[in-house]
Amino acid sequence: MNDTTRYRVTFVNQGKVYEMFAREVYQDSLYGFVTIEDLLFGERSKLVVDPGEERLRHEFEGVERFHIPLHAVIRIDEVAEIGIARIRDLAPGNNVTMFPGVLPPGADRGK
């Protein structure tokens, strides 16, 4: 791998879809997890601040690497340039479906 390799990782976390960019993505030695490290965020502009990206930047501030359960990963893309990191709602009718048996906290569990 060269230093210009970048990945866009899309995964589900607590009922939301996270889309983030990183330099390193690999299968973890911890069975069933994917490791994401060396997070990349877009260039900060003094004129325009994206609140979604700022929220992610703040949430992952000081994190060297994190581990995602394999069933939470939607897709991993190798990209030429980084985009804007964002969080979206996992809306009903969306074409993203959670793995069977894994429900976000507070979801109706058939009661």
Backbone as XML, in Angstrom:
<?xml version="1.0"?>
<chain id="A" units="angstrom">
  <residue number="1" name="MET">
    <atom name="N" x="0.826" y="-1.185" z="0.000"/>
    <atom name="CA" x="0.000" y="0.000" z="0.000"/>
    <atom name="C" x="0.870" y="1.249" z="0.000"/>
  </residue>
  <residue number="2" name="ASN">
    <atom name="N" x="0.426" y="2.255" z="-0.707"/>
    <atom name="CA" x="1.189" y="3.500" z="-0.687"/>
    <atom name="C" x="0.515" y="4.508" z="0.238"/>
  </residue>
  <residue number="3" name="ASP">
    <atom name="N" x="1.156" y="5.642" z="0.434"/>
    <atom name="CA" x="0.661" y="6.641" z="1.384"/>
    <atom name="C" x="-0.573" y="7.379" z="0.897"/>
  </residue>
  <residue number="4" name="THR">
    <atom name="N" x="-0.928" y="7.238" z="-0.371"/>
    <atom name="CA" x="-2.084" y="7.969" z="-0.891"/>
    <atom name="C" x="-3.355" y="7.134" z="-0.863"/>
  </residue>
  <residue number="5" name="THR">
    <atom name="N" x="-3.295" y="5.914" z="-0.364"/>
    <atom name="CA" x="-4.485" y="5.083" z="-0.272"/>
    <atom name="C" x="-5.410" y="5.638" z="0.803"/>
  </residue>
  <residue number="6" name="ARG">
    <atom name="N" x="-6.682" y="5.804" z="0.431"/>
    <atom name="CA" x="-7.676" y="6.324" z="1.357"/>
    <atom name="C" x="-8.935" y="5.472" z="1.235"/>
  </residue>
  <residue number="7" name="TYR">
    <atom name="N" x="-9.629" y="5.330" z="2.344"/>
    <atom name="CA" x="-10.835" y="4.523" z="2.363"/>
    <atom name="C" x="-12.020" y="5.321" z="2.895"/>
  </residue>
  <residue number="8" name="ARG">
    <atom name="N" x="-13.176" y="5.092" z="2.296"/>
    <atom name="CA" x="-14.429" y="5.618" z="2.819"/>
    <atom name="C" x="-15.125" y="4.425" z="3.470"/>
  </residue>
  <residue number="9" name="VAL">
    <atom name="N" x="-15.403" y="4.545" z="4.759"/>
    <atom name="CA" x="-16.020" y="3.458" z="5.519"/>
    <atom name="C" x="-17.424" y="3.901" z="5.920"/>
  </residue>
  <residue number="10" name="THR">
    <atom name="N" x="-18.409" y="3.097" z="5.571"/>
    <atom name="CA" x="-19.790" y="3.387" z="5.915"/>
    <atom name="C" x="-20.267" y="2.277" z="6.840"/>
  </residue>
  <residue number="11" name="PHE">
    <atom name="N" x="-20.769" y="2.674" z="8.022"/>
    <atom name="CA" x="-21.195" y="1.680" z="8.996"/>
    <atom name="C" x="-22.355" y="2.215" z="9.823"/>
  </residue>
  <residue number="12" name="VAL">
    <atom name="N" x="-23.049" y="1.306" z="10.491"/>
    <atom name="CA" x="-24.193" y="1.651" z="11.336"/>
    <atom name="C" x="-23.725" y="1.698" z="12.780"/>
  </residue>
  <residue number="13" name="ASN">
    <atom name="N" x="-24.108" y="2.778" z="13.481"/>
    <atom name="CA" x="-23.777" y="2.927" z="14.889"/>
    <atom name="C" x="-24.961" y="3.582" z="15.592"/>
  </residue>
  <residue number="14" name="GLN">
    <atom name="N" x="-25.572" y="2.890" z="16.526"/>
    <atom name="CA" x="-26.676" y="3.397" z="17.329"/>
    <atom name="C" x="-27.805" y="3.988" z="16.477"/>
  </residue>
  <residue number="15" name="GLY">
    <atom name="N" x="-28.197" y="3.254" z="15.445"/>
    <atom name="CA" x="-29.322" y="3.664" z="14.613"/>
    <atom name="C" x="-29.020" y="4.753" z="13.606"/>
  </residue>
  <residue number="16" name="LYS">
    <atom name="N" x="-27.757" y="5.107" z="13.440"/>
    <atom name="CA" x="-27.357" y="6.131" z="12.466"/>
    <atom name="C" x="-26.303" y="5.540" z="11.529"/>
  </residue>
  <residue number="17" name="VAL">
    <atom name="N" x="-26.223" y="6.097" z="10.329"/>
    <atom name="CA" x="-25.231" y="5.661" z="9.352"/>
    <atom name="C" x="-24.078" y="6.658" z="9.374"/>
  </residue>
  <residue number="18" name="TYR">
    <atom name="N" x="-22.896" y="6.168" z="9.704"/>
    <atom name="CA" x="-21.686" y="6.984" z="9.738"/>
    <atom name="C" x="-20.922" y="6.763" z="8.440"/>
  </residue>
  <residue number="19" name="GLU">
    <atom name="N" x="-20.421" y="7.835" z="7.869"/>
    <atom name="CA" x="-19.549" y="7.759" z="6.693"/>
    <atom name="C" x="-18.283" y="8.522" z="7.028"/>
  </residue>
  <residue number="20" name="MET">
    <atom name="N" x="-17.158" y="7.796" z="7.103"/>
    <atom name="CA" x="-15.898" y="8.401" z="7.521"/>
    <atom name="C" x="-14.784" y="7.991" z="6.566"/>
  </residue>
  <residue number="21" name="PHE">
    <atom name="N" x="-13.682" y="8.730" z="6.648"/>
    <atom name="CA" x="-12.531" y="8.480" z="5.795"/>
    <atom name="C" x="-11.318" y="8.161" z="6.653"/>
  </residue>
  <residue number="22" name="ALA">
    <atom name="N" x="-10.491" y="7.205" z="6.166"/>
    <atom name="CA" x="-9.320" y="6.778" z="6.936"/>
    <atom name="C" x="-8.225" y="6.301" z="5.987"/>
  </residue>
  <residue number="23" name="ARG">
    <atom name="N" x="-7.006" y="6.279" z="6.511"/>
    <atom name="CA" x="-5.870" y="5.771" z="5.729"/>
    <atom name="C" x="-5.704" y="4.262" z="5.865"/>
  </residue>
  <residue number="24" name="GLU">
    <atom name="N" x="-6.087" y="3.708" z="7.025"/>
    <atom name="CA" x="-5.893" y="2.280" z="7.281"/>
    <atom name="C" x="-7.205" y="1.614" z="7.676"/>
  </residue>
  <residue number="25" name="VAL">
    <atom name="N" x="-7.542" y="0.536" z="6.983"/>
    <atom name="CA" x="-8.701" y="-0.288" z="7.312"/>
    <atom name="C" x="-8.261" y="-1.736" z="7.130"/>
  </residue>
  <residue number="26" name="TYR">
    <atom name="N" x="-8.440" y="-2.544" z="8.163"/>
    <atom name="CA" x="-8.029" y="-3.948" z="8.056"/>
    <atom name="C" x="-8.815" y="-4.818" z="9.014"/>
  </residue>
  <residue number="27" name="GLN">
    <atom name="N" x="-8.788" y="-6.133" z="8.732"/>
    <atom name="CA" x="-9.455" y="-7.092" z="9.605"/>
    <atom name="C" x="-8.679" y="-7.179" z="10.901"/>
  </residue>
  <residue number="28" name="ASP">
    <atom name="N" x="-9.394" y="-7.072" z="11.992"/>
    <atom name="CA" x="-8.789" y="-7.058" z="13.313"/>
    <atom name="C" x="-8.424" y="-8.472" z="13.750"/>
  </residue>
  <residue number="29" name="SER">
    <atom name="N" x="-7.464" y="-8.568" z="14.649"/>
    <atom name="CA" x="-7.137" y="-9.865" z="15.233"/>
    <atom name="C" x="-8.228" y="-10.290" z="16.214"/>
  </residue>
  <residue number="30" name="LEU">
    <atom name="N" x="-9.032" y="-9.327" z="16.660"/>
    <atom name="CA" x="-10.196" y="-9.602" z="17.479"/>
    <atom name="C" x="-11.286" y="-10.103" z="16.536"/>
  </residue>
  <residue number="31" name="TYR">
    <atom name="N" x="-11.644" y="-11.364" z="16.639"/>
    <atom name="CA" x="-12.535" y="-12.009" z="15.680"/>
    <atom name="C" x="-13.839" y="-11.238" z="15.491"/>
  </residue>
  <residue number="32" name="GLY">
    <atom name="N" x="-14.201" y="-10.993" z="14.229"/>
    <atom name="CA" x="-15.467" y="-10.359" z="13.901"/>
    <atom name="C" x="-15.450" y="-8.842" z="13.895"/>
  </residue>
  <residue number="33" name="PHE">
    <atom name="N" x="-14.272" y="-8.232" z="13.955"/>
    <atom name="CA" x="-14.176" y="-6.780" z="13.975"/>
    <atom name="C" x="-13.277" y="-6.277" z="12.843"/>
  </residue>
  <residue number="34" name="VAL">
    <atom name="N" x="-13.561" y="-5.054" z="12.395"/>
    <atom name="CA" x="-12.741" y="-4.349" z="11.419"/>
    <atom name="C" x="-12.109" y="-3.174" z="12.143"/>
  </residue>
  <residue number="35" name="THR">
    <atom name="N" x="-10.813" y="-2.944" z="11.934"/>
    <atom name="CA" x="-10.116" y="-1.839" z="12.583"/>
    <atom name="C" x="-10.002" y="-0.670" z="11.617"/>
  </residue>
  <residue number="36" name="ILE">
    <atom name="N" x="-10.327" y="0.515" z="12.099"/>
    <atom name="CA" x="-10.212" y="1.753" z="11.340"/>
    <atom name="C" x="-9.208" y="2.623" z="12.081"/>
  </residue>
  <residue number="37" name="GLU">
    <atom name="N" x="-8.180" y="3.103" z="11.382"/>
    <atom name="CA" x="-7.225" y="3.991" z="12.046"/>
    <atom name="C" x="-6.746" y="5.080" z="11.108"/>
  </residue>
  <residue number="38" name="ASP">
    <atom name="N" x="-6.166" y="6.094" z="11.692"/>
    <atom name="CA" x="-5.673" y="7.276" z="10.986"/>
    <atom name="C" x="-6.816" y="7.953" z="10.229"/>
  </residue>
  <residue number="39" name="LEU">
    <atom name="N" x="-7.776" y="8.459" z="11.002"/>
    <atom name="CA" x="-8.949" y="9.120" z="10.429"/>
    <atom name="C" x="-8.562" y="10.375" z="9.667"/>
  </residue>
  <residue number="40" name="LEU">
    <atom name="N" x="-9.296" y="10.637" z="8.590"/>
    <atom name="CA" x="-9.065" y="11.814" z="7.760"/>
    <atom name="C" x="-10.318" y="12.677" z="7.751"/>
  </residue>
  <residue number="41" name="PHE">
    <atom name="N" x="-10.135" y="13.946" z="7.938"/>
    <atom name="CA" x="-11.233" y="14.906" z="7.837"/>
    <atom name="C" x="-10.842" y="15.940" z="6.800"/>
  </residue>
  <residue number="42" name="GLY">
    <atom name="N" x="-11.849" y="16.566" z="6.177"/>
    <atom name="CA" x="-11.588" y="17.573" z="5.162"/>
    <atom name="C" x="-10.861" y="18.777" z="5.729"/>
  </residue>
  <residue number="43" name="GLU">
    <atom name="N" x="-10.322" y="19.576" z="4.837"/>
    <atom name="CA" x="-9.634" y="20.797" z="5.263"/>
    <atom name="C" x="-10.614" y="21.744" z="5.934"/>
  </residue>
  <residue number="44" name="ARG">
    <atom name="N" x="-10.191" y="22.310" z="7.021"/>
    <atom name="CA" x="-11.035" y="23.299" z="7.705"/>
    <atom name="C" x="-10.977" y="24.627" z="6.969"/>
  </residue>
  <residue number="45" name="SER">
    <atom name="N" x="-12.122" y="25.175" z="6.768"/>
    <atom name="CA" x="-12.213" y="26.496" z="6.162"/>
    <atom name="C" x="-12.689" y="27.470" z="7.229"/>
  </residue>
  <residue number="46" name="LYS">
    <atom name="N" x="-12.163" y="28.657" z="7.226"/>
    <atom name="CA" x="-12.583" y="29.646" z="8.211"/>
    <atom name="C" x="-13.945" y="30.239" z="7.854"/>
  </residue>
  <residue number="47" name="LEU">
    <atom name="N" x="-14.351" y="30.096" z="6.591"/>
    <atom name="CA" x="-15.617" y="30.680" z="6.164"/>
    <atom name="C" x="-16.785" y="29.708" z="6.303"/>
  </residue>
  <residue number="48" name="VAL">
    <atom name="N" x="-16.570" y="28.454" z="5.946"/>
    <atom name="CA" x="-17.647" y="27.477" z="5.947"/>
    <atom name="C" x="-17.280" y="26.324" z="6.883"/>
  </residue>
  <residue number="49" name="VAL">
    <atom name="N" x="-18.163" y="26.042" z="7.841"/>
    <atom name="CA" x="-17.951" y="24.936" z="8.770"/>
    <atom name="C" x="-19.137" y="23.991" z="8.639"/>
  </residue>
  <residue number="50" name="ASP">
    <atom name="N" x="-18.858" y="22.726" z="8.348"/>
    <atom name="CA" x="-19.909" y="21.724" z="8.251"/>
    <atom name="C" x="-20.167" y="21.169" z="9.650"/>
  </residue>
  <residue number="51" name="PRO">
    <atom name="N" x="-21.362" y="21.408" z="10.217"/>
    <atom name="CA" x="-21.620" y="20.967" z="11.589"/>
    <atom name="C" x="-21.556" y="19.448" z="11.764"/>
  </residue>
  <residue number="52" name="GLY">
    <atom name="N" x="-21.951" y="18.680" z="10.734"/>
    <atom name="CA" x="-21.884" y="17.220" z="10.819"/>
    <atom name="C" x="-20.462" y="16.732" z="10.930"/>
  </residue>
  <residue number="53" name="GLU">
    <atom name="N" x="-19.575" y="17.285" z="10.107"/>
    <atom name="CA" x="-18.176" y="16.879" z="10.153"/>
    <atom name="C" x="-17.523" y="17.343" z="11.453"/>
  </residue>
  <residue number="54" name="GLU">
    <atom name="N" x="-17.894" y="18.519" z="11.926"/>
    <atom name="CA" x="-17.349" y="19.003" z="13.198"/>
    <atom name="C" x="-17.774" y="18.110" z="14.351"/>
  </residue>
  <residue number="55" name="ARG">
    <atom name="N" x="-19.010" y="17.629" z="14.298"/>
    <atom name="CA" x="-19.484" y="16.707" z="15.342"/>
    <atom name="C" x="-18.662" y="15.428" z="15.343"/>
  </residue>
  <residue number="56" name="LEU">
    <atom name="N" x="-18.405" y="14.876" z="14.160"/>
    <atom name="CA" x="-17.583" y="13.666" z="14.069"/>
    <atom name="C" x="-16.147" y="13.930" z="14.505"/>
  </residue>
  <residue number="57" name="ARG">
    <atom name="N" x="-15.619" y="15.057" z="14.086"/>
    <atom name="CA" x="-14.247" y="15.419" z="14.466"/>
    <atom name="C" x="-14.138" y="15.494" z="15.992"/>
  </residue>
  <residue number="58" name="HIS">
    <atom name="N" x="-15.152" y="16.079" z="16.627"/>
    <atom name="CA" x="-15.153" y="16.191" z="18.083"/>
    <atom name="C" x="-15.354" y="14.819" z="18.746"/>
  </residue>
  <residue number="59" name="GLU">
    <atom name="N" x="-16.272" y="14.014" z="18.204"/>
    <atom name="CA" x="-16.554" y="12.688" z="18.767"/>
    <atom name="C" x="-15.334" y="11.768" z="18.717"/>
  </residue>
  <residue number="60" name="PHE">
    <atom name="N" x="-14.542" y="11.865" z="17.657"/>
    <atom name="CA" x="-13.392" y="10.986" z="17.489"/>
    <atom name="C" x="-12.065" y="11.676" z="17.799"/>
  </residue>
  <residue number="61" name="GLU">
    <atom name="N" x="-12.123" y="12.824" z="18.449"/>
    <atom name="CA" x="-10.915" y="13.548" z="18.828"/>
    <atom name="C" x="-10.084" y="12.692" z="19.794"/>
  </residue>
  <residue number="62" name="GLY">
    <atom name="N" x="-8.819" y="12.521" z="19.480"/>
    <atom name="CA" x="-7.915" y="11.741" z="20.325"/>
    <atom name="C" x="-7.981" y="10.236" z="20.095"/>
  </residue>
  <residue number="63" name="VAL">
    <atom name="N" x="-8.830" y="9.766" z="19.182"/>
    <atom name="CA" x="-8.949" y="8.331" z="18.900"/>
    <atom name="C" x="-7.901" y="7.944" z="17.864"/>
  </residue>
  <residue number="64" name="GLU">
    <atom name="N" x="-7.025" y="7.019" z="18.229"/>
    <atom name="CA" x="-6.005" y="6.545" z="17.295"/>
    <atom name="C" x="-6.575" y="5.509" z="16.348"/>
  </residue>
  <residue number="65" name="ARG">
    <atom name="N" x="-7.383" y="4.594" z="16.890"/>
    <atom name="CA" x="-8.025" y="3.568" z="16.079"/>
    <atom name="C" x="-9.295" y="3.136" z="16.797"/>
  </residue>
  <residue number="66" name="PHE">
    <atom name="N" x="-10.245" y="2.626" z="16.022"/>
    <atom name="CA" x="-11.446" y="2.077" z="16.635"/>
    <atom name="C" x="-11.844" y="0.828" z="15.883"/>
  </residue>
  <residue number="67" name="HIS">
    <atom name="N" x="-12.670" y="0.028" z="16.518"/>
    <atom name="CA" x="-13.036" y="-1.282" z="16.000"/>
    <atom name="C" x="-14.543" y="-1.323" z="15.782"/>
  </residue>
  <residue number="68" name="ILE">
    <atom name="N" x="-14.945" y="-1.805" z="14.618"/>
    <atom name="CA" x="-16.359" y="-1.886" z="14.256"/>
    <atom name="C" x="-16.719" y="-3.361" z="14.108"/>
  </residue>
  <residue number="69" name="PRO">
    <atom name="N" x="-17.839" y="-3.792" z="14.701"/>
    <atom name="CA" x="-18.274" y="-5.176" z="14.467"/>
    <atom name="C" x="-18.540" y="-5.379" z="12.970"/>
  </residue>
  <residue number="70" name="LEU">
    <atom name="N" x="-18.148" y="-6.501" z="12.464"/>
    <atom name="CA" x="-18.270" y="-6.784" z="11.039"/>
    <atom name="C" x="-19.703" y="-6.632" z="10.536"/>
  </residue>
  <residue number="71" name="HIS">
    <atom name="N" x="-20.688" y="-7.018" z="11.349"/>
    <atom name="CA" x="-22.081" y="-6.933" z="10.898"/>
    <atom name="C" x="-22.585" y="-5.495" z="10.817"/>
  </residue>
  <residue number="72" name="ALA">
    <atom name="N" x="-21.844" y="-4.514" z="11.377"/>
    <atom name="CA" x="-22.262" y="-3.109" z="11.316"/>
    <atom name="C" x="-21.724" y="-2.407" z="10.069"/>
  </residue>
  <residue number="73" name="VAL">
    <atom name="N" x="-20.759" y="-3.012" z="9.395"/>
    <atom name="CA" x="-20.159" y="-2.400" z="8.203"/>
    <atom name="C" x="-21.113" y="-2.530" z="7.024"/>
  </residue>
  <residue number="74" name="ILE">
    <atom name="N" x="-21.382" y="-1.401" z="6.375"/>
    <atom name="CA" x="-22.211" y="-1.407" z="5.174"/>
    <atom name="C" x="-21.324" y="-1.588" z="3.948"/>
  </residue>
  <residue number="75" name="ARG">
    <atom name="N" x="-20.268" y="-0.776" z="3.872"/>
    <atom name="CA" x="-19.315" y="-0.924" z="2.761"/>
    <atom name="C" x="-18.029" y="-0.190" z="3.071"/>
  </residue>
  <residue number="76" name="ILE">
    <atom name="N" x="-16.970" y="-0.611" z="2.387"/>
    <atom name="CA" x="-15.664" y="0.037" z="2.475"/>
    <atom name="C" x="-15.204" y="0.270" z="1.044"/>
  </residue>
  <residue number="77" name="ASP">
    <atom name="N" x="-14.948" y="1.532" z="0.707"/>
    <atom name="CA" x="-14.521" y="1.898" z="-0.647"/>
    <atom name="C" x="-13.128" y="2.490" z="-0.604"/>
  </residue>
  <residue number="78" name="GLU">
    <atom name="N" x="-12.288" y="2.136" z="-1.564"/>
    <atom name="CA" x="-11.006" y="2.808" z="-1.730"/>
    <atom name="C" x="-11.271" y="4.003" z="-2.632"/>
  </residue>
  <residue number="79" name="VAL">
    <atom name="N" x="-10.906" y="5.208" z="-2.176"/>
    <atom name="CA" x="-11.223" y="6.432" z="-2.913"/>
    <atom name="C" x="-9.958" y="7.219" z="-3.217"/>
  </residue>
  <residue number="80" name="ALA">
    <atom name="N" x="-10.034" y="8.062" z="-4.238"/>
    <atom name="CA" x="-8.887" y="8.888" z="-4.621"/>
    <atom name="C" x="-8.769" y="10.117" z="-3.730"/>
  </residue>
  <residue number="81" name="GLU">
    <atom name="N" x="-9.901" y="10.689" z="-3.352"/>
    <atom name="CA" x="-9.897" y="11.895" z="-2.519"/>
    <atom name="C" x="-10.877" y="11.733" z="-1.382"/>
  </residue>
  <residue number="82" name="ILE">
    <atom name="N" x="-10.590" y="12.413" z="-0.271"/>
    <atom name="CA" x="-11.524" y="12.344" z="0.846"/>
    <atom name="C" x="-12.642" y="13.342" z="0.631"/>
  </residue>
  <residue number="83" name="GLY">
    <atom name="N" x="-13.805" y="12.978" z="1.147"/>
    <atom name="CA" x="-14.961" y="13.858" z="1.074"/>
    <atom name="C" x="-15.300" y="14.369" z="2.456"/>
  </residue>
  <residue number="84" name="ILE">
    <atom name="N" x="-16.558" y="14.656" z="2.650"/>
    <atom name="CA" x="-17.020" y="15.176" z="3.927"/>
    <atom name="C" x="-17.546" y="14.021" z="4.771"/>
  </residue>
  <residue number="85" name="ALA">
    <atom name="N" x="-17.007" y="13.878" z="5.965"/>
    <atom name="CA" x="-17.504" y="12.868" z="6.895"/>
    <atom name="C" x="-18.883" y="13.306" z="7.360"/>
  </residue>
  <residue number="86" name="ARG">
    <atom name="N" x="-19.806" y="12.331" z="7.536"/>
    <atom name="CA" x="-21.158" y="12.713" z="7.924"/>
    <atom name="C" x="-21.868" y="11.581" z="8.663"/>
  </residue>
  <residue number="87" name="ILE">
    <atom name="N" x="-22.952" y="11.969" z="9.313"/>
    <atom name="CA" x="-23.838" y="11.037" z="9.998"/>
    <atom name="C" x="-25.233" y="11.249" z="9.422"/>
  </residue>
  <residue number="88" name="ARG">
    <atom name="N" x="-25.877" y="10.144" z="9.037"/>
    <atom name="CA" x="-27.249" y="10.207" z="8.511"/>
    <atom name="C" x="-28.146" y="9.329" z="9.370"/>
  </residue>
  <residue number="89" name="ASP">
    <atom name="N" x="-29.421" y="9.645" z="9.387"/>
    <atom name="CA" x="-30.392" y="8.793" z="10.074"/>
    <atom name="C" x="-30.606" y="7.529" z="9.264"/>
  </residue>
  <residue number="90" name="LEU">
    <atom name="N" x="-30.836" y="6.440" z="9.961"/>
    <atom name="CA" x="-31.189" y="5.179" z="9.319"/>
    <atom name="C" x="-32.701" y="5.182" z="9.170"/>
  </residue>
  <residue number="91" name="ALA">
    <atom name="N" x="-33.160" y="5.804" z="8.097"/>
    <atom name="CA" x="-34.588" y="6.066" z="7.908"/>
    <atom name="C" x="-35.332" y="4.820" z="7.434"/>
  </residue>
  <residue number="92" name="PRO">
    <atom name="N" x="-36.600" y="4.675" z="7.858"/>
    <atom name="CA" x="-37.422" y="3.580" z="7.337"/>
    <atom name="C" x="-37.569" y="3.737" z="5.832"/>
  </residue>
  <residue number="93" name="GLY">
    <atom name="N" x="-37.539" y="2.639" z="5.126"/>
    <atom name="CA" x="-37.646" y="2.683" z="3.674"/>
    <atom name="C" x="-36.320" y="2.928" z="2.991"/>
  </residue>
  <residue number="94" name="ASN">
    <atom name="N" x="-35.277" y="3.156" z="3.769"/>
    <atom name="CA" x="-33.942" y="3.346" z="3.220"/>
    <atom name="C" x="-33.469" y="2.012" z="2.643"/>
  </residue>
  <residue number="95" name="ASN">
    <atom name="N" x="-32.562" y="2.033" z="1.701"/>
    <atom name="CA" x="-32.079" y="0.789" z="1.121"/>
    <atom name="C" x="-30.957" y="0.156" z="1.957"/>
  </residue>
  <residue number="96" name="VAL">
    <atom name="N" x="-30.671" y="0.698" z="3.137"/>
    <atom name="CA" x="-29.695" y="0.126" z="4.053"/>
    <atom name="C" x="-30.464" y="-0.648" z="5.113"/>
  </residue>
  <residue number="97" name="THR">
    <atom name="N" x="-30.155" y="-1.932" z="5.246"/>
    <atom name="CA" x="-30.843" y="-2.766" z="6.208"/>
    <atom name="C" x="-29.849" y="-3.319" z="7.208"/>
  </residue>
  <residue number="98" name="MET">
    <atom name="N" x="-30.209" y="-3.269" z="8.474"/>
    <atom name="CA" x="-29.338" y="-3.810" z="9.509"/>
    <atom name="C" x="-29.345" y="-5.327" z="9.436"/>
  </residue>
  <residue number="99" name="PHE">
    <atom name="N" x="-28.272" y="-5.938" z="9.904"/>
    <atom name="CA" x="-28.148" y="-7.385" z="9.959"/>
    <atom name="C" x="-29.253" y="-7.940" z="10.856"/>
  </residue>
  <residue number="100" name="PRO">
    <atom name="N" x="-29.907" y="-9.028" z="10.454"/>
    <atom name="CA" x="-31.003" y="-9.566" z="11.269"/>
    <atom name="C" x="-30.562" y="-9.865" z="12.702"/>
  </residue>
  <residue number="101" name="GLY">
    <atom name="N" x="-31.411" y="-9.486" z="13.644"/>
    <atom name="CA" x="-31.137" y="-9.771" z="15.041"/>
    <atom name="C" x="-30.363" y="-8.681" z="15.755"/>
  </residue>
  <residue number="102" name="VAL">
    <atom name="N" x="-29.890" y="-7.691" z="15.031"/>
    <atom name="CA" x="-29.141" y="-6.605" z="15.647"/>
    <atom name="C" x="-29.980" y="-5.343" z="15.527"/>
  </residue>
  <residue number="103" name="LEU">
    <atom name="N" x="-30.528" y="-4.895" z="16.653"/>
    <atom name="CA" x="-31.388" y="-3.725" z="16.648"/>
    <atom name="C" x="-30.714" y="-2.599" z="17.414"/>
  </residue>
  <residue number="104" name="PRO">
    <atom name="N" x="-30.902" y="-1.364" z="16.967"/>
    <atom name="CA" x="-30.358" y="-0.243" z="17.727"/>
    <atom name="C" x="-31.040" y="-0.108" z="19.071"/>
  </residue>
  <residue number="105" name="PRO">
    <atom name="N" x="-30.376" y="0.493" z="20.038"/>
    <atom name="CA" x="-30.983" y="0.670" z="21.357"/>
    <atom name="C" x="-32.309" y="1.410" z="21.250"/>
  </residue>
  <residue number="106" name="GLY">
    <atom name="N" x="-33.308" y="0.942" z="21.994"/>
    <atom name="CA" x="-34.609" y="1.588" z="21.999"/>
    <atom name="C" x="-35.532" y="1.157" z="20.888"/>
  </residue>
  <residue number="107" name="ALA">
    <atom name="N" x="-35.074" y="0.272" z="19.999"/>
    <atom name="CA" x="-35.920" y="-0.175" z="18.897"/>
    <atom name="C" x="-36.984" y="-1.141" z="19.419"/>
  </residue>
  <residue number="108" name="ASP">
    <atom name="N" x="-38.117" y="-1.189" z="18.755"/>
    <atom name="CA" x="-39.187" y="-2.093" z="19.149"/>
    <atom name="C" x="-38.707" y="-3.525" z="18.946"/>
  </residue>
  <residue number="109" name="ARG">
    <atom name="N" x="-38.765" y="-4.320" z="19.974"/>
    <atom name="CA" x="-38.284" y="-5.698" z="19.920"/>
    <atom name="C" x="-39.436" y="-6.692" z="19.863"/>
  </residue>
  <residue number="110" name="GLY">
    <atom name="N" x="-40.500" y="-6.315" z="19.156"/>
    <atom name="CA" x="-41.629" y="-7.214" z="18.945"/>
    <atom name="C" x="-42.588" y="-7.273" z="20.114"/>
  </residue>
  <residue number="111" name="LYS">
    <atom name="N" x="-42.582" y="-6.274" z="20.960"/>
    <atom name="CA" x="-43.482" y="-6.265" z="22.119"/>
    <atom name="C" x="-44.793" y="-5.623" z="21.772"/>
  </residue>
</chain>
